[in-house]
Amino acid sequence: RLDESKKKQVDIHDGIDSTLLILASPLRQMTVEKDYGELRPIECLPGQLNQVFMNVLVNAIAAVKTVPDPEITIQTALSSAGTVIIKISDNGTGVEKDVQHRIFDPFYTTKPVGEGTGLGLSISHHIVVEKHQGQLSCCSVPGEGTTFSIEIPMATPTDA
């Protein structure tokens, strides 16, 4: 769908499920666990937030391609501070400690030449932090997997 320029109230789970549907073919090769918390609709730019889900999930799919029993887990919850937390975890190869601080830099990629532009996580960071006044973070253990945490307020200023 065309990107919408105004924030609106949406069910975040619908956006995640739509993204999973688009990625159904590569996800068939792995286990996908969903642990959705009780959330009311949130105010966001749904098309842009779905792009964040897409970018993080595509990276997770790439990370688990070479591991036995590949698994991706998606969790949502409402924090005590009134923010929505979406965690996307994988049991893939992980990101080496010495490069973790660079993963949100434009044009930085850990993928082989020709397999990534290094823009997905940079764009995702911009959407979460600048457009939604939220936080996007990564916790990774090489050889064990990675968890991306997306935290956004239930409602954000309309002038963002």
ABEGO torsion letter per residue (X at the ends): XBBBABBBBBBAAAAAAAAAAAAAAAAAABBBBBBBBBBBBBBBBAAAAAAAAAAAAAAAAAAAAABBGBBBBBBBBBBAAGBBBBBBBBABAEBBAAAAAAAABBGBBABBBGABAGAAAAAAAAAAAAAAGBBBBBBBBBGAEBBBBBBBBABBBAAX
